[in-house]
Every structure is written in structure tokens, then in C-alpha cells.
């Protein structure tokens, strides 16, 4: 057991001491060291490998604070993930995609940074991985930024309503009221990034469109940022139909999780099929997320891992 005492900046000390010691507890827990802070002197006890990791973590956190970022327990998780991915925390976490009412939306893992870079540089990007990895949220943030910066003239958000054939008629209201449950997650993400009045105005003017995948057939979508969510619930034919809607000046992002397929058992997922068809096509990127990219509650990572193991036993994404 070794001990190291280090004098840190007052700004970093304030950040580490915030949140009723939750940040320090997260620091010690993630790295397997005991951490004590008095004034601006930080002491940690642990074995040599853990001490080395703790020093690296401290250096990364210091750079983030110097860049004006606040530190919380989730930051410790994020930096741990970045370091595990052999990345540099400032390069990943300081790439702010969008700001709204003081809230900063930025990648929190190396894979999320790769995803953001791929969307910026590729015409078509696939984000494939489990829940909680930020696939849809980051894509919508980039879409809003592109719209505000006038890189595109409209945003189109779509997803398949896979249960509509059986259950739509039993729901109250008109067609839009019936499909609202399927599209609500996209609305919620938009409202996190823009004021409600602005979202309403954009939708009334057709600048933002949120619609079921079936509404895409027969259209050519120019000068648009188009996001297909829950793509694991498309058929290969639907996936082909959607991708061929791409017009000039447009960008497509497709997101999905092949462990959560809700199609009839005999129906193959278009998201699984498209990986084999388009993997080597230029200007198309595939980014695969895993449990280390989950930025929700820790239990979500464990749930994701359990489903990943099941998916390995059933490669088609369907339990036997």
C-alpha cells in the first residue's frame, strides 16, 4: 500500500469537494483507492497500479476544470471510460455539440466522440448499440446544430411504428394521436434542446418533421438532416426504401439496437441486413457501441451486458 499527497489547484479542489463528497467517493470507487481532500491537498492510498491510474485521472480532471467544465460523479465515469478507451478526456468531453439554457451536450465516451465525428464527416452514419449510449440524443443535437447553423433547411425524425398494424385502431384520437406514443421519445429529445415555442413553430412551418417511417415512401429529401430511430424494427425492404430517400445536401443517421427487435419472429431486421450490404461502401460509417458507452445508471450497464450475452447466444437477436 502506497500513499501520495499532491497539491492541486483551488478550482479543482472546489470541484472535487462538491456534491457532499460524491465526486471524491466516485473517484475512489472507480479507481480502487482511498481519497482524502484537505484544502487543496489531495491524498490517495492504494497499490502502485491504482495510484498511477489515479494520477492520470487527476491530470485529466485538472485539464477539464481549466477548460471551464464542471466535475460531477458522472464526469468520473466518463473520464474512466475515455481512459479505458485510450483517449484524452479534453479531446472527447470538450467537444460541445449543442448548448441550450446553460446545458452542454457533448460526447462522454471515446465511441460517442467517434460517432459525432462520423456524423460530421459522413453522408450516412449508423449508430448501433444498446440503450443509454446516446445514439439518438447526440444525433438530434447535431441535427439541431446543423439547422441553426443553416447547414440544412429542415430536420426529419422518423421511426417505425411496429405495433401499428395490430393496435393502432384501438387507441383514441386521430392518426397523429395514435402514433404519438411511438414518436414521443423524439419529441422529448427535441424539447431538451430547443424551447417548446420554437419546436412548435418549426413543426408548423415544416422545418422540423416527426413522422412514422411509412410516411417516407415516395419522397426525395433534399437539404435535410434525417434521423431514423429504432431501426432494428425495420425490414430490409423498409431500410432500402428509407436510405434511397436521400437527396442532395442531406445527411442520414440511422440508430438502433439489434438486441431489442420487436418484429415478428420470422421477419429479418433491416439493421442486421444493412451491415452486410453497406459495410464497405464509401461515405457510410458504422459506429458500434457497447456497455462501456452507457451513460445512464450503473444498473443499466449491467442490464445491457446481460442482453449482450444473450445476443451472442442468439445472433439473430431473437431468444429461442
Buried (B, 14 or more C-beta within 10 A) or exposed (E): EEEBEEEBEEBBBEBBBBBEBEBBBBBBEBBEBBBEBEEBEBBBBBEEEBBEBBBBBBEBBBBBBEEEBEBBBBBBBBBBBBBEBEBBBBEBBBBEBBEBEEEBBBBBBBBBBBBBBBBBEBEBBBBBBBBBBBBBBBBBBBBBBBBEEEBBBBBBBBBBBBEBEEEBEEEEEEEEEBBEEBBEBBBEBBEBBBEEEBBEEBBEEEBBBBBBBEEBEEEEBBEBBBBBBBBBBBBBEBBBBBBEBBEEEBBBBBBBBBBBBEBEEEBBBBBBBBBEEBEEEEEBBBBBBBBBBBBBEEEBBEBBBEBBEBBEEEEEBBEE
